[in-house]
Amino acid sequence: MSSITTKNDAQAATKVWPSWSRLRYATREKLWGYFLIAPFMVFFILFVLLPYGMVIWLSFVEWRPRGVTEFIGLRNYTDVIAMPAARKAMINSFYYAVLVVPLSIALSLFTAILIVSLRSRGLRSFFQATFYLPGVISGLAVAIIWRFVFDFHVGVLNYLLSYFTLEPVNWLGNIYTALPSLAGMAILSGNGVAVIIFCAALLSIPGELYDAAAVDGATFWRKHWSVTLPLLTPALLYVLVVSTLGALQVFVPIYVLTRGGPVHSTMTVGYYIYNQLVFYGSAGTAAAAGLLLLIATIGLTIFQFRRFSRVIEF
């Protein structure tokens, strides 16, 4: 009887063992996966989730560096909305984006079309690297270089105006020309990444489509309007979203060249947040302004995706 029981136990163990082995293997695989992604998750939690959580918490409190922090609810948000400087900063940010994004995309696309039309691969690579080079340089260095371009006394622009016997212009000191001047700087010096993306997208379009359009008598502009643009909408959407986000968050040129002046004419949300935090010590107001900008950019991005999803071609 005992031998029969032992035999049955052995058979039961033999049946259970394969499933247990597979379970152990799957568990080991999961543990290895968790181990491999652990450094990224630690980095993500420490430098993304925690800062975002801190900003959200600060937007609902009155933060004092050496005192008791008081919960004030939505007061920081109402203060930001009621402040004329904050409203001016928001208007300037969107005005800057409206100036920069369409012209920047149009110039980048036209440049990419000219580069791709070159027959020599060496020339194409040379011009792609040349246009991408400003993107490698620090934004601080680019702003310092453009300071000498806009300078009222020894600037390159006013030097060129003198050839036409025109009066020099205080590009960064005039409330009507300061923000458009910064937008022009961004349009001319910040297109490297977009040019590379458009070049890659253009090279992926089959040449037979252009040959067929040429047979039908399409001109240069008609071919790109009827063939290039419909097939380029995924790249256009990506560049549009990224360019809009970058334009709304502009800070370095404002900080280096104008400090928000003259008379808040170049005060953007990014510099307004810096101003509130560094000069006024109002972390709650700065956090609320940042979150309001985040909500506005998310809404604008959703609108762009929904608008382009109707005409996008894959």
Beta strands, then each sheet from edge to edge (+ up, - down):
strand 1: 61-62
strand 2: 70-71
sheet 1: 1+ 2-
end
